[in-house]
Amino acid sequence: MLHSAPAVPSTAPPLAPIDPVVIPQRTLSTGAKMPAIGLGTFGSDHVSPSEIAAAVVGAAAVGYRHFDCASVYGNEAEIGAAFEKILRGGITRKELWITSKLWNDKHGEDDVIASCRKSLADLRLEYLDLYLVHWPFPNFHPPGCDVSSRSPDARPYIHENYMKTWRKMEELVDLGLVRHIGTSNMTIPKLKLLLRDARIRPAVNEMELHPHFQQPELFKFVVENGMEPVGYCPIGSPGRPERDRTPEDTAPTEDRVILEIARRHRTHPAAVCIKWAVQRGQTPIPFSVHHYRENLAAAAIGDPLTEEEMRVIATIDRKCRLIKGQVFLWKDGQTWEDLWDLSGEITPP
């Protein structure tokens, strides 16, 4: 959200709606086009479903066509009413790109299709453009829990079990309920196994990406294997839940390099982060209920960052993961690093 970082004075007039034609597009491995910026809809445990639904309607009115949803966000029914209103207003379903995600407690073979159908019913849609496995761990945590929460039924990543889930994701494509399937919060070792064994390969990998956490190796792997990188927390998620905050966290919108570039362009630091993401080749999905027009403008119009500015931003990567996933750990004595296969091998059970 743009108001969460220090403001930079601007003489620009209020933004008018942006023609969706000028929004950059990503071409997926299937040839489908996906808008290169989306509206995130995770309210971070403190924005109500009705506020987010109103933002979805407002975002569509100013030019957004890509919306990133998930069952665990607890607001798909309200967003579904928003989509119904948008479609009644003259925007066609073909113009929209809508994503949802399978939550961790629905990895069972009997749960995947039922969970997708529930999201479709809540969102009032006949199909999804993209359906993701939200996390590779089948570990549930209650909404609003703190960082110490652990499920007594927590399990590690077991590839054979993940593939059972993936086979059902593939079946969703066969049934016409989703057009594309993808992954989220994966690592290179896990993706290598999935790519080896999948009948329908993931079209997208959604992952944390911002100037202080650029993930160059994973980014390169994803692109070279025909997946589109979708980046959450593109401005550093200043509204993320308390359970996801640690003392060592940094804020890219407060980085002096980002601030200086923002000053030169007479724009906001968050706009620089979004412009960087789009020019780098990832699809940011910033969440905002107030400043979504500015976010869209940063992606679609205005002066591009120079090659030198892109080069300098590449040097400020602090490897600062903000969404560490501690609530998904499966045994005592672990640290969040165990979730991310930092050794290059999948962490053993």
ZAGUDREN-634388 format. One record per residue (C-alpha): residue in three letters; x, y, z. Coordinates in steps of 0.05 Angstrom, whole numbers, padded with zeros to 5 digits, always signed. Layout:
<pts>
ALAXYZ...
</pts>
This chain:
<pts>
MET+00000+00000+00000LEU+00029+00065-00021HIS+00012+00104+00041SER+00055+00057+00084ALA+00122+00086+00061PRO+00150+00157+00065ALA+00116+00203+00015VAL+00153+00238-00041PRO+00122+00304-00064SER+00090+00301-00133THR+00056+00352-00177ALA+00019+00299-00216PRO-00057+00306-00219PRO-00102+00251-00192LEU-00098+00189-00235ALA-00153+00175-00285PRO-00174+00104-00304ILE-00120+00067-00343ASP-00137+00033-00408PRO-00125-00042-00397VAL-00095-00044-00466VAL-00032-00008-00441ILE-00021-00056-00383PRO+00039-00102-00398GLN+00021-00175-00410ARG+00057-00240-00395THR+00051-00297-00445LEU+00046-00364-00410SER+00072-00430-00437THR+00002-00444-00464GLY+00001-00379-00503ALA-00050-00348-00455LYS-00040-00275-00436MET-00038-00254-00362PRO-00036-00181-00341ALA+00033-00165-00312ILE+00003-00134-00248GLY-00052-00160-00205LEU-00090-00138-00143GLY-00073-00180-00083THR-00132-00194-00037PHE-00100-00219+00028GLY-00124-00171+00082SER-00068-00189+00130ASP-00118-00206+00185HIS-00139-00133+00193VAL-00176-00111+00130SER-00248-00135+00127PRO-00276-00177+00070SER-00325-00121+00052GLU-00268-00070+00046ILE-00229-00117+00001ALA-00290-00131-00042ALA-00301-00056-00050ALA-00228-00049-00071VAL-00238-00103-00124VAL-00296-00065-00154GLY-00256+00000-00151ALA-00194-00033-00181ALA-00233-00060-00240ALA-00262+00009-00252VAL-00192+00039-00258GLY-00165-00015-00304TYR-00145-00077-00265ARG-00161-00143-00297HIS-00119-00190-00255PHE-00142-00211-00185ASP-00103-00258-00138CYS-00149-00293-00089ALA-00145-00353-00041SER-00194-00393+00000VAL-00154-00382+00064TYR-00162-00307+00059GLY-00234-00316+00082ASN-00263-00266+00034GLU-00278-00303-00031ALA-00354-00299-00021GLU-00351-00224-00016ILE-00303-00219-00074GLY-00351-00263-00114ALA-00406-00211-00104ALA-00356-00159-00128PHE-00340-00200-00191GLU-00415-00207-00205LYS-00422-00131-00201ILE-00361-00121-00246LEU-00389-00169-00299ARG-00457-00135-00296GLY-00422-00070-00309GLY-00399-00091-00378ILE-00330-00122-00367THR-00331-00192-00396ARG-00305-00254-00362LYS-00253-00263-00418GLU-00222-00197-00399LEU-00208-00220-00327TRP-00152-00262-00300ILE-00173-00294-00234THR-00128-00337-00190SER-00146-00376-00128LYS-00107-00425-00086LEU-00113-00493-00051TRP-00102-00486+00023ASN-00057-00532+00063ASP-00111-00573+00097LYS-00142-00592+00030HIS-00083-00630+00000GLY-00119-00697+00007GLU-00141-00731-00057ASP-00214-00725-00037ASP-00208-00651-00020VAL-00174-00617-00080ILE-00232-00617-00128ALA-00283-00602-00074SER-00242-00543-00050CYS-00235-00515-00120ARG-00310-00522-00131LYS-00322-00485-00065SER-00277-00428-00088LEU-00314-00426-00155ALA-00381-00423-00120ASP-00358-00368-00072LEU-00326-00328-00129ARG-00389-00339-00172LEU-00347-00365-00230GLU-00351-00423-00278TYR-00275-00430-00283LEU-00210-00402-00255ASP-00154-00377-00300LEU-00103-00403-00250TYR-00105-00448-00189LEU-00044-00455-00144VAL-00022-00502-00089HIS-00014-00447-00037TRP+00042-00480+00003PRO+00078-00547-00008PHE+00065-00566+00065PRO-00002-00598+00086ASN+00000-00560+00152PHE-00060-00522+00178HIS-00058-00462+00224PRO-00118-00423+00250PRO-00131-00352+00225GLY-00099-00298+00267CYS-00052-00345+00303ASP+00016-00322+00328VAL+00084-00345+00303SER+00089-00401+00355SER+00027-00437+00329ARG+00040-00509+00307SER-00008-00560+00280PRO-00006-00626+00317ASP-00016-00660+00250ALA+00039-00621+00214ARG+00079-00660+00163PRO+00141-00645+00121TYR+00143-00641+00046ILE+00138-00712+00019HIS+00142-00713-00056GLU+00099-00774-00066ASN+00043-00741-00027TYR+00051-00675-00063MET+00045-00711-00129LYS-00021-00742-00107THR-00046-00671-00096TRP-00017-00649-00163ARG-00052-00705-00200LYS-00118-00677-00174MET-00096-00607-00196GLU-00085-00636-00265GLU-00154-00666-00263LEU-00183-00597-00250VAL-00154-00576-00318ASP-00184-00639-00350LEU-00252-00621-00320GLY-00249-00550-00347LEU-00254-00520-00277VAL-00187-00485-00284ARG-00147-00463-00345HIS-00078-00466-00313ILE-00046-00495-00251GLY+00014-00472-00213THR+00056-00472-00151SER+00071-00424-00094ASN+00125-00419-00041MET+00166-00473-00074THR+00241-00483-00078ILE+00286-00506-00134PRO+00295-00578-00106LYS+00220-00586-00099LEU+00206-00556-00168LYS+00256-00602-00201LEU+00219-00663-00176LEU+00151-00635-00196LEU+00175-00617-00266ARG+00203-00687-00273ASP+00138-00721-00255ALA+00082-00674-00276ARG+00036-00689-00334ILE+00014-00616-00335ARG+00072-00572-00316PRO+00061-00511-00272ALA+00048-00448-00312VAL+00066-00401-00254ASN+00106-00402-00191GLU+00084-00349-00140MET+00138-00328-00091GLU+00162-00270-00049LEU+00198-00219-00092HIS+00219-00147-00076PRO+00283-00107-00081HIS+00308-00133-00014PHE+00291-00205-00032GLN+00304-00217-00105GLN+00315-00293-00105PRO+00358-00291-00169GLU+00372-00366-00172LEU+00299-00386-00163PHE+00276-00330-00209LYS+00323-00355-00264PHE+00303-00428-00254VAL+00229-00411-00258VAL+00237-00371-00322GLU+00284-00421-00356ASN+00233-00476-00342GLY+00175-00441-00375MET+00140-00414-00314GLU+00120-00343-00301PRO+00144-00314-00235VAL+00089-00279-00196GLY+00115-00237-00139TYR+00079-00225-00073CYS+00102-00172-00023PRO+00127-00129-00081ILE+00136-00068-00036GLY+00155-00106+00026SER+00086-00121+00054PRO+00083-00065+00106GLY+00015-00090+00129ARG+00035-00163+00140PRO+00011-00198+00203GLU+00052-00192+00267ARG+00069-00266+00264ASP+00109-00252+00201ARG+00152-00197+00232THR+00222-00207+00260PRO+00274-00156+00285GLU+00320-00166+00225ASP+00266-00148+00173THR+00281-00090+00127ALA+00235-00046+00085PRO+00253-00036+00011THR+00211+00027+00008GLU+00259+00058+00060ASP+00322+00038+00023ARG+00363+00100+00004VAL+00372+00074-00067ILE+00297+00067-00077LEU+00285+00135-00044GLU+00334+00169-00090ILE+00304+00138-00152ALA+00235+00158-00128ARG+00259+00229-00118ARG+00287+00232-00189HIS+00224+00206-00219ARG+00179+00248-00174THR+00141+00187-00152HIS+00132+00144-00091PRO+00183+00091-00068ALA+00129+00037-00074ALA+00118+00057-00146VAL+00193+00046-00159CYS+00188-00024-00129ILE+00129-00041-00174LYS+00161-00011-00236TRP+00225-00051-00221ALA+00185-00115-00214VAL+00149-00107-00280GLN+00212-00087-00318ARG+00251-00145-00287GLY+00200-00194-00315GLN+00158-00214-00255THR+00084-00201-00242PRO+00073-00162-00177ILE+00008-00170-00139PRO+00007-00112-00090PHE-00049-00109-00040SER-00083-00042-00028VAL-00153-00018-00012HIS-00137+00055-00024HIS-00078+00065-00072TYR-00090+00012-00125ARG-00094+00064-00180GLU-00024+00088-00164ASN+00001+00017-00163LEU-00029+00003-00231ALA-00001+00068-00259ALA+00068+00048-00235ALA+00064-00016-00275ALA+00030+00010-00337ILE+00050+00082-00351GLY+00101+00135-00333ASP+00176+00138-00343PRO+00211+00070-00343LEU+00270+00059-00298THR+00336+00066-00334GLU+00385+00009-00345GLU+00430+00040-00293GLU+00373+00045-00242MET+00355-00028-00254ARG+00429-00046-00245VAL+00434-00008-00180ILE+00371-00039-00152ALA+00401-00108-00167THR+00457-00091-00118ILE+00411-00077-00058ASP+00386-00149-00049ARG+00391-00163+00026LYS+00365-00234+00021CYS+00312-00211+00071ARG+00254-00260+00069LEU+00194-00228+00103ILE+00144-00286+00098LYS+00184-00340+00132GLY+00128-00390+00144GLN+00145-00410+00215VAL+00074-00436+00228PHE+00087-00491+00177LEU+00144-00524+00214TRP+00131-00597+00231LYS+00175-00615+00290ASP+00207-00584+00352GLY+00274-00550+00348GLN+00267-00527+00276THR+00278-00457+00249TRP+00243-00426+00190GLU+00303-00439+00146ASP+00284-00513+00146LEU+00225-00496+00101TRP+00266-00467+00045ASP+00318-00520+00027LEU+00377-00472+00034SER+00427-00528+00026GLY+00401-00544-00043GLU+00368-00608-00018ILE+00299-00620+00009THR+00301-00616+00085PRO+00292-00688+00111PRO+00231-00706+00154
</pts>
